[in-house]
């Protein structure tokens, strides 16, 4: 997913990312309107729900309850 908007190199050399499965959705961050079409296309090809955040938004999760913070959630 990190490569959807631009190519992020894996500078750390991580190969096993299974410990990152902390939530049941993908998170796309640093959203700006210029990413809309790129994300719409990529989201259509994944089997997971995708939550989108700008730099002024956050998702707070405690005891399984998900709360969106920082304005209206972006839905594509």
PDB file as gemmi writes it, atoms N, CA and C in Angstrom:
CRYST1    1.000    1.000    1.000  90.00  90.00  90.00 P 1                      
ATOM      1  N   UNK A   1       0.811  -1.185   0.000  1.00  0.00           N  
ATOM      2  CA  UNK A   1       0.000   0.000   0.000  1.00  0.00           C  
ATOM      3  C   UNK A   1       0.864   1.261   0.000  1.00  0.00           C  
ATOM      4  N   UNK A   2       2.029   1.204   0.579  1.00  0.00           N  
ATOM      5  CA  UNK A   2       2.908   2.374   0.611  1.00  0.00           C  
ATOM      6  C   UNK A   2       3.308   2.822  -0.786  1.00  0.00           C  
ATOM      7  N   UNK A   3       3.198   1.940  -1.752  1.00  0.00           N  
ATOM      8  CA  UNK A   3       3.599   2.288  -3.117  1.00  0.00           C  
ATOM      9  C   UNK A   3       2.438   2.791  -3.965  1.00  0.00           C  
ATOM     10  N   UNK A   4       1.241   2.905  -3.419  1.00  0.00           N  
ATOM     11  CA  UNK A   4       0.094   3.355  -4.210  1.00  0.00           C  
ATOM     12  C   UNK A   4       0.300   4.764  -4.748  1.00  0.00           C  
ATOM     13  N   UNK A   5       0.756   5.682  -3.915  1.00  0.00           N  
ATOM     14  CA  UNK A   5       0.870   7.080  -4.325  1.00  0.00           C  
ATOM     15  C   UNK A   5       2.248   7.410  -4.888  1.00  0.00           C  
ATOM     16  N   UNK A   6       3.267   6.778  -4.393  1.00  0.00           N  
ATOM     17  CA  UNK A   6       4.636   7.003  -4.836  1.00  0.00           C  
ATOM     18  C   UNK A   6       5.480   5.821  -4.361  1.00  0.00           C  
ATOM     19  N   UNK A   7       6.636   5.694  -4.871  1.00  0.00           N  
ATOM     20  CA  UNK A   7       7.477   4.550  -4.519  1.00  0.00           C  
ATOM     21  C   UNK A   7       8.266   4.828  -3.247  1.00  0.00           C  
ATOM     22  N   UNK A   8       7.856   4.228  -2.149  1.00  0.00           N  
ATOM     23  CA  UNK A   8       8.625   4.285  -0.907  1.00  0.00           C  
ATOM     24  C   UNK A   8       9.599   3.110  -0.907  1.00  0.00           C  
ATOM     25  N   UNK A   9      10.870   3.405  -0.736  1.00  0.00           N  
ATOM     26  CA  UNK A   9      11.841   2.327  -0.643  1.00  0.00           C  
ATOM     27  C   UNK A   9      11.854   1.786   0.777  1.00  0.00           C  
ATOM     28  N   UNK A  10      12.037   0.490   0.890  1.00  0.00           N  
ATOM     29  CA  UNK A  10      12.164  -0.145   2.196  1.00  0.00           C  
ATOM     30  C   UNK A  10      13.619   0.002   2.640  1.00  0.00           C  
ATOM     31  N   UNK A  11      13.916   1.121   3.289  1.00  0.00           N  
ATOM     32  CA  UNK A  11      15.293   1.416   3.702  1.00  0.00           C  
ATOM     33  C   UNK A  11      15.728   0.599   4.909  1.00  0.00           C  
ATOM     34  N   UNK A  12      14.789   0.042   5.625  1.00  0.00           N  
ATOM     35  CA  UNK A  12      15.092  -0.705   6.845  1.00  0.00           C  
ATOM     36  C   UNK A  12      15.376  -2.176   6.539  1.00  0.00           C  
ATOM     37  N   UNK A  13      14.809  -2.687   5.459  1.00  0.00           N  
ATOM     38  CA  UNK A  13      15.015  -4.080   5.090  1.00  0.00           C  
ATOM     39  C   UNK A  13      14.012  -5.034   5.719  1.00  0.00           C  
ATOM     40  N   UNK A  14      12.865  -4.515   6.167  1.00  0.00           N  
ATOM     41  CA  UNK A  14      11.852  -5.385   6.765  1.00  0.00           C  
ATOM     42  C   UNK A  14      11.261  -6.315   5.719  1.00  0.00           C  
ATOM     43  N   UNK A  15      11.078  -7.567   6.100  1.00  0.00           N  
ATOM     44  CA  UNK A  15      10.444  -8.525   5.207  1.00  0.00           C  
ATOM     45  C   UNK A  15       9.198  -9.140   5.831  1.00  0.00           C  
ATOM     46  N   UNK A  16       9.153  -9.258   7.138  1.00  0.00           N  
ATOM     47  CA  UNK A  16       8.003  -9.844   7.825  1.00  0.00           C  
ATOM     48  C   UNK A  16       7.199  -8.725   8.488  1.00  0.00           C  
ATOM     49  N   UNK A  17       6.073  -8.379   7.899  1.00  0.00           N  
ATOM     50  CA  UNK A  17       5.246  -7.285   8.411  1.00  0.00           C  
ATOM     51  C   UNK A  17       3.979  -7.784   9.092  1.00  0.00           C  
ATOM     52  N   UNK A  18       3.911  -9.049   9.430  1.00  0.00           N  
ATOM     53  CA  UNK A  18       2.686  -9.607  10.008  1.00  0.00           C  
ATOM     54  C   UNK A  18       2.337  -8.980  11.347  1.00  0.00           C  
ATOM     55  N   UNK A  19       3.300  -8.491  12.090  1.00  0.00           N  
ATOM     56  CA  UNK A  19       3.017  -7.869  13.388  1.00  0.00           C  
ATOM     57  C   UNK A  19       2.270  -6.556  13.226  1.00  0.00           C  
ATOM     58  N   UNK A  20       2.228  -6.036  12.021  1.00  0.00           N  
ATOM     59  CA  UNK A  20       1.519  -4.784  11.785  1.00  0.00           C  
ATOM     60  C   UNK A  20       0.014  -4.983  11.634  1.00  0.00           C  
ATOM     61  N   UNK A  21      -0.467  -6.179  11.684  1.00  0.00           N  
ATOM     62  CA  UNK A  21      -1.899  -6.458  11.514  1.00  0.00           C  
ATOM     63  C   UNK A  21      -2.670  -6.138  12.795  1.00  0.00           C  
ATOM     64  N   UNK A  22      -2.626  -4.881  13.180  1.00  0.00           N  
ATOM     65  CA  UNK A  22      -3.266  -4.462  14.422  1.00  0.00           C  
ATOM     66  C   UNK A  22      -4.722  -4.084  14.234  1.00  0.00           C  
ATOM     67  N   UNK A  23      -5.104  -3.711  13.027  1.00  0.00           N  
ATOM     68  CA  UNK A  23      -6.486  -3.343  12.723  1.00  0.00           C  
ATOM     69  C   UNK A  23      -6.927  -4.087  11.473  1.00  0.00           C  
ATOM     70  N   UNK A  24      -8.224  -4.138  11.252  1.00  0.00           N  
ATOM     71  CA  UNK A  24      -8.758  -4.900  10.114  1.00  0.00           C  
ATOM     72  C   UNK A  24      -8.990  -4.033   8.883  1.00  0.00           C  
ATOM     73  N   UNK A  25      -8.245  -2.946   8.760  1.00  0.00           N  
ATOM     74  CA  UNK A  25      -8.370  -2.089   7.586  1.00  0.00           C  
ATOM     75  C   UNK A  25      -6.994  -1.541   7.222  1.00  0.00           C  
ATOM     76  N   UNK A  26      -6.889  -1.079   5.979  1.00  0.00           N  
ATOM     77  CA  UNK A  26      -5.677  -0.401   5.531  1.00  0.00           C  
ATOM     78  C   UNK A  26      -5.833   1.081   5.828  1.00  0.00           C  
ATOM     79  N   UNK A  27      -4.726   1.761   6.030  1.00  0.00           N  
ATOM     80  CA  UNK A  27      -4.752   3.175   6.354  1.00  0.00           C  
ATOM     81  C   UNK A  27      -3.922   3.932   5.334  1.00  0.00           C  
ATOM     82  N   UNK A  28      -4.560   4.843   4.608  1.00  0.00           N  
ATOM     83  CA  UNK A  28      -3.860   5.692   3.659  1.00  0.00           C  
ATOM     84  C   UNK A  28      -3.773   7.081   4.285  1.00  0.00           C  
ATOM     85  N   UNK A  29      -2.564   7.563   4.467  1.00  0.00           N  
ATOM     86  CA  UNK A  29      -2.355   8.825   5.176  1.00  0.00           C  
ATOM     87  C   UNK A  29      -1.771   9.896   4.262  1.00  0.00           C  
ATOM     88  N   UNK A  30      -1.732  11.114   4.758  1.00  0.00           N  
ATOM     89  CA  UNK A  30      -1.208  12.283   4.036  1.00  0.00           C  
ATOM     90  C   UNK A  30      -2.018  12.562   2.772  1.00  0.00           C  
ATOM     91  N   UNK A  31      -3.333  12.320   2.834  1.00  0.00           N  
ATOM     92  CA  UNK A  31      -4.192  12.481   1.661  1.00  0.00           C  
ATOM     93  C   UNK A  31      -4.290  13.939   1.234  1.00  0.00           C  
ATOM     94  N   UNK A  32      -4.202  14.150  -0.066  1.00  0.00           N  
ATOM     95  CA  UNK A  32      -4.530  15.415  -0.720  1.00  0.00           C  
ATOM     96  C   UNK A  32      -5.369  15.065  -1.943  1.00  0.00           C  
ATOM     97  N   UNK A  33      -6.139  16.029  -2.453  1.00  0.00           N  
ATOM     98  CA  UNK A  33      -7.051  15.752  -3.567  1.00  0.00           C  
ATOM     99  C   UNK A  33      -6.351  15.174  -4.786  1.00  0.00           C  
ATOM    100  N   UNK A  34      -5.072  15.467  -4.973  1.00  0.00           N  
ATOM    101  CA  UNK A  34      -4.334  14.936  -6.116  1.00  0.00           C  
ATOM    102  C   UNK A  34      -4.195  13.421  -6.097  1.00  0.00           C  
ATOM    103  N   UNK A  35      -4.428  12.801  -4.950  1.00  0.00           N  
ATOM    104  CA  UNK A  35      -4.336  11.345  -4.829  1.00  0.00           C  
ATOM    105  C   UNK A  35      -5.667  10.634  -5.083  1.00  0.00           C  
ATOM    106  N   UNK A  36      -6.732  11.378  -5.304  1.00  0.00           N  
ATOM    107  CA  UNK A  36      -8.075  10.791  -5.386  1.00  0.00           C  
ATOM    108  C   UNK A  36      -8.176   9.662  -6.413  1.00  0.00           C  
ATOM    109  N   UNK A  37      -7.802   9.896  -7.644  1.00  0.00           N  
ATOM    110  CA  UNK A  37      -7.952   8.880  -8.695  1.00  0.00           C  
ATOM    111  C   UNK A  37      -7.012   7.693  -8.470  1.00  0.00           C  
ATOM    112  N   UNK A  38      -5.803   7.971  -8.007  1.00  0.00           N  
ATOM    113  CA  UNK A  38      -4.843   6.900  -7.724  1.00  0.00           C  
ATOM    114  C   UNK A  38      -5.402   5.968  -6.659  1.00  0.00           C  
ATOM    115  N   UNK A  39      -5.934   6.569  -5.580  1.00  0.00           N  
ATOM    116  CA  UNK A  39      -6.484   5.761  -4.485  1.00  0.00           C  
ATOM    117  C   UNK A  39      -7.751   5.026  -4.902  1.00  0.00           C  
ATOM    118  N   UNK A  40      -8.622   5.691  -5.662  1.00  0.00           N  
ATOM    119  CA  UNK A  40      -9.851   5.008  -6.110  1.00  0.00           C  
ATOM    120  C   UNK A  40      -9.501   3.743  -6.882  1.00  0.00           C  
ATOM    121  N   UNK A  41      -8.522   3.837  -7.753  1.00  0.00           N  
ATOM    122  CA  UNK A  41      -8.111   2.675  -8.542  1.00  0.00           C  
ATOM    123  C   UNK A  41      -7.505   1.593  -7.645  1.00  0.00           C  
ATOM    124  N   UNK A  42      -6.616   1.978  -6.759  1.00  0.00           N  
ATOM    125  CA  UNK A  42      -5.958   1.001  -5.882  1.00  0.00           C  
ATOM    126  C   UNK A  42      -6.942   0.354  -4.916  1.00  0.00           C  
ATOM    127  N   UNK A  43      -7.863   1.138  -4.376  1.00  0.00           N  
ATOM    128  CA  UNK A  43      -8.859   0.610  -3.438  1.00  0.00           C  
ATOM    129  C   UNK A  43      -9.741  -0.426  -4.121  1.00  0.00           C  
ATOM    130  N   UNK A  44     -10.048  -0.193  -5.382  1.00  0.00           N  
ATOM    131  CA  UNK A  44     -10.905  -1.142  -6.105  1.00  0.00           C  
ATOM    132  C   UNK A  44     -10.237  -2.500  -6.297  1.00  0.00           C  
ATOM    133  N   UNK A  45      -8.919  -2.567  -6.120  1.00  0.00           N  
ATOM    134  CA  UNK A  45      -8.177  -3.801  -6.335  1.00  0.00           C  
ATOM    135  C   UNK A  45      -7.806  -4.536  -5.050  1.00  0.00           C  
ATOM    136  N   UNK A  46      -8.213  -3.989  -3.901  1.00  0.00           N  
ATOM    137  CA  UNK A  46      -7.877  -4.647  -2.639  1.00  0.00           C  
ATOM    138  C   UNK A  46      -9.131  -5.239  -2.003  1.00  0.00           C  
ATOM    139  N   UNK A  47      -8.940  -6.262  -1.208  1.00  0.00           N  
ATOM    140  CA  UNK A  47     -10.076  -6.890  -0.543  1.00  0.00           C  
ATOM    141  C   UNK A  47     -10.336  -6.282   0.830  1.00  0.00           C  
ATOM    142  N   UNK A  48      -9.501  -5.320   1.231  1.00  0.00           N  
ATOM    143  CA  UNK A  48      -9.604  -4.734   2.558  1.00  0.00           C  
ATOM    144  C   UNK A  48     -10.298  -3.376   2.523  1.00  0.00           C  
ATOM    145  N   UNK A  49     -10.931  -3.027   3.625  1.00  0.00           N  
ATOM    146  CA  UNK A  49     -11.460  -1.680   3.784  1.00  0.00           C  
ATOM    147  C   UNK A  49     -10.271  -0.729   3.887  1.00  0.00           C  
ATOM    148  N   UNK A  50     -10.406   0.459   3.324  1.00  0.00           N  
ATOM    149  CA  UNK A  50      -9.341   1.451   3.397  1.00  0.00           C  
ATOM    150  C   UNK A  50      -9.894   2.698   4.067  1.00  0.00           C  
ATOM    151  N   UNK A  51      -9.209   3.166   5.093  1.00  0.00           N  
ATOM    152  CA  UNK A  51      -9.553   4.424   5.770  1.00  0.00           C  
ATOM    153  C   UNK A  51      -8.531   5.449   5.318  1.00  0.00           C  
ATOM    154  N   UNK A  52      -8.976   6.671   5.042  1.00  0.00           N  
ATOM    155  CA  UNK A  52      -8.127   7.706   4.464  1.00  0.00           C  
ATOM    156  C   UNK A  52      -8.038   8.881   5.429  1.00  0.00           C  
ATOM    157  N   UNK A  53      -6.812   9.355   5.661  1.00  0.00           N  
ATOM    158  CA  UNK A  53      -6.589  10.472   6.579  1.00  0.00           C  
ATOM    159  C   UNK A  53      -5.766  11.570   5.917  1.00  0.00           C  
ATOM    160  N   UNK A  54      -6.146  12.819   6.182  1.00  0.00           N  
ATOM    161  CA  UNK A  54      -5.288  13.944   5.831  1.00  0.00           C  
ATOM    162  C   UNK A  54      -4.301  14.133   6.982  1.00  0.00           C  
ATOM    163  N   UNK A  55      -3.436  15.117   6.852  1.00  0.00           N  
ATOM    164  CA  UNK A  55      -2.476  15.378   7.931  1.00  0.00           C  
ATOM    165  C   UNK A  55      -3.129  16.008   9.161  1.00  0.00           C  
ATOM    166  N   UNK A  56      -4.398  16.378   9.069  1.00  0.00           N  
ATOM    167  CA  UNK A  56      -5.096  16.990  10.199  1.00  0.00           C  
ATOM    168  C   UNK A  56      -6.128  16.045  10.809  1.00  0.00           C  
ATOM    169  N   UNK A  57      -6.047  14.770  10.480  1.00  0.00           N  
ATOM    170  CA  UNK A  57      -7.021  13.793  10.956  1.00  0.00           C  
ATOM    171  C   UNK A  57      -6.322  12.620  11.646  1.00  0.00           C  
ATOM    172  N   UNK A  58      -7.121  11.882  12.409  1.00  0.00           N  
ATOM    173  CA  UNK A  58      -6.595  10.712  13.117  1.00  0.00           C  
ATOM    174  C   UNK A  58      -7.723   9.719  13.352  1.00  0.00           C  
ATOM    175  N   UNK A  59      -7.344   8.489  13.624  1.00  0.00           N  
ATOM    176  CA  UNK A  59      -8.285   7.465  14.055  1.00  0.00           C  
ATOM    177  C   UNK A  59      -7.830   7.004  15.425  1.00  0.00           C  
ATOM    178  N   UNK A  60      -8.746   7.047  16.376  1.00  0.00           N  
ATOM    179  CA  UNK A  60      -8.469   6.662  17.751  1.00  0.00           C  
ATOM    180  C   UNK A  60      -9.189   5.350  18.018  1.00  0.00           C  
ATOM    181  N   UNK A  61      -8.450   4.342  18.449  1.00  0.00           N  
ATOM    182  CA  UNK A  61      -9.039   3.027  18.707  1.00  0.00           C  
ATOM    183  C   UNK A  61      -8.715   2.629  20.139  1.00  0.00           C  
ATOM    184  N   UNK A  62      -9.762   2.329  20.897  1.00  0.00           N  
ATOM    185  CA  UNK A  62      -9.565   1.857  22.257  1.00  0.00           C  
ATOM    186  C   UNK A  62     -10.623   0.799  22.551  1.00  0.00           C  
ATOM    187  N   UNK A  63     -10.176  -0.333  23.045  1.00  0.00           N  
ATOM    188  CA  UNK A  63     -11.067  -1.454  23.354  1.00  0.00           C  
ATOM    189  C   UNK A  63     -11.955  -1.820  22.170  1.00  0.00           C  
ATOM    190  N   UNK A  64     -11.392  -1.769  20.961  1.00  0.00           N  
ATOM    191  CA  UNK A  64     -12.124  -2.161  19.766  1.00  0.00           C  
ATOM    192  C   UNK A  64     -13.052  -1.106  19.195  1.00  0.00           C  
ATOM    193  N   UNK A  65     -13.233   0.014  19.885  1.00  0.00           N  
ATOM    194  CA  UNK A  65     -14.092   1.090  19.386  1.00  0.00           C  
ATOM    195  C   UNK A  65     -13.250   2.049  18.549  1.00  0.00           C  
ATOM    196  N   UNK A  66     -13.723   2.339  17.336  1.00  0.00           N  
ATOM    197  CA  UNK A  66     -12.995   3.200  16.408  1.00  0.00           C  
ATOM    198  C   UNK A  66     -13.666   4.565  16.374  1.00  0.00           C  
ATOM    199  N   UNK A  67     -12.877   5.619  16.599  1.00  0.00           N  
ATOM    200  CA  UNK A  67     -13.399   6.980  16.555  1.00  0.00           C  
ATOM    201  C   UNK A  67     -12.556   7.786  15.579  1.00  0.00           C  
ATOM    202  N   UNK A  68     -13.234   8.432  14.619  1.00  0.00           N  
ATOM    203  CA  UNK A  68     -12.567   9.265  13.624  1.00  0.00           C  
ATOM    204  C   UNK A  68     -12.501  10.682  14.176  1.00  0.00           C  
ATOM    205  N   UNK A  69     -11.337  11.317  14.072  1.00  0.00           N  
ATOM    206  CA  UNK A  69     -11.112  12.647  14.635  1.00  0.00           C  
ATOM    207  C   UNK A  69     -10.590  13.592  13.553  1.00  0.00           C  
ATOM    208  N   UNK A  70     -11.122  14.814  13.524  1.00  0.00           N  
ATOM    209  CA  UNK A  70     -10.544  15.837  12.647  1.00  0.00           C  
ATOM    210  C   UNK A  70     -11.347  16.187  11.428  1.00  0.00           C  
ATOM    211  N   UNK A  71     -12.646  16.237  11.557  1.00  0.00           N  
ATOM    212  CA  UNK A  71     -13.475  16.606  10.414  1.00  0.00           C  
ATOM    213  C   UNK A  71     -14.112  15.396   9.760  1.00  0.00           C  
ATOM    214  N   UNK A  72     -14.676  15.639   8.611  1.00  0.00           N  
ATOM    215  CA  UNK A  72     -15.410  14.588   7.909  1.00  0.00           C  
ATOM    216  C   UNK A  72     -14.450  13.569   7.299  1.00  0.00           C  
ATOM    217  N   UNK A  73     -14.788  12.299   7.474  1.00  0.00           N  
ATOM    218  CA  UNK A  73     -13.957  11.225   6.915  1.00  0.00           C  
ATOM    219  C   UNK A  73     -14.061  11.219   5.400  1.00  0.00           C  
ATOM    220  N   UNK A  74     -12.947  11.000   4.729  1.00  0.00           N  
ATOM    221  CA  UNK A  74     -12.900  10.965   3.276  1.00  0.00           C  
ATOM    222  C   UNK A  74     -13.367   9.587   2.800  1.00  0.00           C  
ATOM    223  N   UNK A  75     -14.344   9.587   1.929  1.00  0.00           N  
ATOM    224  CA  UNK A  75     -14.872   8.351   1.331  1.00  0.00           C  
ATOM    225  C   UNK A  75     -14.731   8.462  -0.180  1.00  0.00           C  
ATOM    226  N   UNK A  76     -14.085   7.497  -0.787  1.00  0.00           N  
ATOM    227  CA  UNK A  76     -13.920   7.506  -2.249  1.00  0.00           C  
ATOM    228  C   UNK A  76     -14.713   6.406  -2.879  1.00  0.00           C  
TER     229      UNK A  76                                                      
END                                                                             
